[in-house]
Amino acid sequence: MRDILPDERRFWRAAENAAREVTGRFGYEEIVTPIVEPAELIERAGDDSDAFVKEVYRFVDRGDRRVALRPEATAGVVRAYFEHGLDKGPQPSRLYLLGPMFRYDRPQKGRYRQFFQLDVEAIGSASPALDVEVIELARDWLHRIGLRDLRLELNTIGDSKCRPAYLELLKEYFRPVKEKLSRDSQQRLERNPLRLLDSKAVEDAPHKMGAPRITDHLCDDCARHWELVQRLLNSANIAYELNPYLVRGLDYYTRTVFELFPGGRGGQQDALGGGGRYDGLAEAEGWASTPAVGFASGLDRVTELLATTDKGAATQPVAEVVVLPDGDLQLEAAEVARICRKARSTVVDYDSARFTSKWRLAEKAGARWVVLMRPGEAARRVARLREVASRTDTEVRWEELPARLA
């Protein structure tokens, strides 16, 4: 886990503010769920793999309840949707969440055990147009924060009607080469053969290339859904690449799956976010069967990329105005700062250092204006307003400062 320092938070604020702006434009409302959920809920939404079992923070609280720190937001959002009667209102229910998630993952570059996500969920509609709406929202958000060079990868994984037969085809295809597969793939072959398609192991690569593709084995309903998703993306001028190896390993995922990457880069580690349909999750959690689609993006990864592509943001000033008193003018300087804050962000340098030293620090801080205060001028309730870029001074009455700074 880590601290996020003020210089970094500027990028985070940009991402969070853009998320609220873009989700609002699409009609999504903010929801806040607890970071602690019943362990059973998290386990129903997870899988039985060693990685999942080891990554979830579980503990027993003082009431002898098994609870867990949420590893993702979707399970809790779906729980809240039913517990608070959102399923009885207009459908779909469009929701978004910003907040921390927790996984005891192996530490590596760009990954943290407490990490943050933007989570977007549309619950209560099976329309393929909603799949594309979520994709468009995700793209627009990344564009809004300045990440315009993106690559969208897309696939379908069928549903409970056509996927079982396809999984049997995969098993038949991989069984003859089982001993040549990676250890993880050998363990997954009978239990979760879909995951063999997204394996990054070198020894699996030559074998998965010839594997049957689910797009050749879709039922009629899934085929129509898949065709319409592509037509809607085309009509929205959203470019995409079909990736037959993009899958989700859990049974409740259905049909559309997608991931967004920075343009020109590959590999799952570089994904800026992803999502898809999860029409089976509500039923897996014990609620009525309800279609849904969503998207999640790791803010840690997005802000890290922002910091490398937008160096200018790192030089944004802490405040636009710096008040510099020369001498013992703390009361007067505090009053001037309150006046200036009506128009601009303002800080005061109360230090007793020499005036010339204060000026250099104000320049270094990147302020747009400096209010210079000397005892004789303060007695007349006037100050010198200096525009840093032009180094021009103007004598201004204190009460006139907000208008001059506007």
C-alpha positions, 0 to 999 in steps of 0.5 A: 500500500502507499501514500498518494502525495499532493503532486500526484493527487492533481492527476487523480483529481483530474481523473475523478472530476472527469469521471463525474462529468462524463458519467453525469452526461450519460445519466449515471448516478453515484453510489457509495458502498462499504469497503467491507462486505460479507465474505460470502457475497465476495466468494459467490462473485469470485472463483475457487482458484488459488489466486482468488482465494489468496488475494481476498482480505478476509477476517472475522469481526467482533460479532463473529461475522466473516467479512472481506475487504472488497476486491472489486465493486460490482458484487457490492453494487449489485447487492445494493441494487436489490437491497434498496429496491433499485430494481423496482425503479426505472430500468436500467439503473445506471450507477458509478462508484469511485473508491478503494479496492483491496487484493493481497496481490504479488507486489509489482510495478503499477500494482498495489494492495489498496488500489482505486477504481472507477466502476460503472454499472448498468443493471436491468437491461439486456440490450446490446446498445447498453454494452456499447453505451458503457464502452462509449462512456469509458472511451469518452472518460479516457479522452476527457483526461487526455488519453486519446490514443486508445485501442479497444479489443472486443470479443463475445463469450456466449451465454449459458445456452451455447457456451457449455457445448463450446467448452466441451470443444475446447476440452477435446481440443486441448486434451491431446496436448495437455502435457505440453501446456503450462502448469496453470493451464493443465489445472484449468483444462477440465475446470475452466478451459476458457481461461486457457485462451487468455494464458500468457505462458510461452508454452501455451501460445502455439497450442491456443492459436488453433483453438476453436473460436466461440464466434463460430459456435454462438446460439442465435440469440448471442449471434444477433447480440454480437452482430448488433454490438458491432453495428452500433460501434461502427455507427458511433465511429468507435474503432475496435479490434476483435480478439478471440483470446479475450475472455472472462473465466467466471460463469456469470459473465456473458456475451460482450467482453472488452478491454481498453489499452493505450494505443500501440501497446499490448499485454494485459498488464497495460490495460487501462480498464475493461468490462462486459456483460454479467447477466448471471451475477445477480442469480449467483448472489441469490437474487432474481436473474437480472441482466447487467453490463459494466466497466472498471478502470484502475485509477492508479494505472490511469494516473501513472500514465497521465503523469508520463504524458502530461508533464504540464499538470505537475507544474500547476501552482498550489495557489494562483495568488501569493500574498507577501507581507514585508515586516510584521503584517500578519493580521493585515496579510490574513485579511488581504488573503481572505479578500483575494480568495473571493476570486482566486486560490490564495496562500500567504507567506507568513515567514519572517525571511527577507522580502527578496527571498520570499519573492523567489519562492513565490516565482518558484511556486508558479503563482500567477499573481503576487500581492506585495504588502509593506507597512506604509501601504498597509496603513492606507489599505492598499497593496501592489498587485504584481502579475508574475509573467509581465512583472508589472506592478499596480497599486490596488485598494484591498477591496478592489483586489477580487475584481482585478483578479477575476 
